[in-house]
Amino acid sequence: MATDQNNTSVSVNMGDQETFEAIYRSYFAPLCVFAESYVGRFASEDIVENQFLKLWNKRQQFQDHGHLRAYFYRATKNACLDLLKTSKREEERQFNSAALPDDSEDSCLQEMIRIEVIAEIYRAINDLPSQCHKVITLGYIDGFSNDEIALQLGLSQQTVKNHKGRGLQLLREKLSDDALLALTIFGIFY
């Protein structure tokens, strides 16, 4: 498998452990965000993990990354809808169905685009130098304060601020205009 996620001419063999792990790191978080829009945060991770487990067990091969991406979004959406259909608690079903986004093709496409922008942000964060990655993740994804980050990582507050500044600068250099706009609008994620 080529390491370029945008290379659509290379087949993707999900039976190869290294390829599988790279795909998992790249798609897990964005697919969880996508599933959350249907079933909430609690069930989303289980659904996405099950999708990866099914693919690992099948050792499925995909024509290219576009085919893989389309498969993941469709399979995740279907798994979410199946969960909602089979839910035994009427209260839970009503709550979740009220939270269902519009199921039209346009809204699904918009949601996929939004998730791909978030995926780009996650990939860029994963590519940051180790300490910047840790500080940005703890600060912007996990929501910890600079004091809490400094305590967890054994760093001074100034060092945490420096890593945040450097990390954000590197993200600005790496991200597309759409991803930068998402960072601005949502204040890093949402």
Summary of the structure (lengths in Angstrom):
residues: 190
radius of gyration: 18.2
end to end distance: 32.5
largest distance: 51.4
contacts: 534
relative contact order: 0.10
helix: 75%
strand: 2%
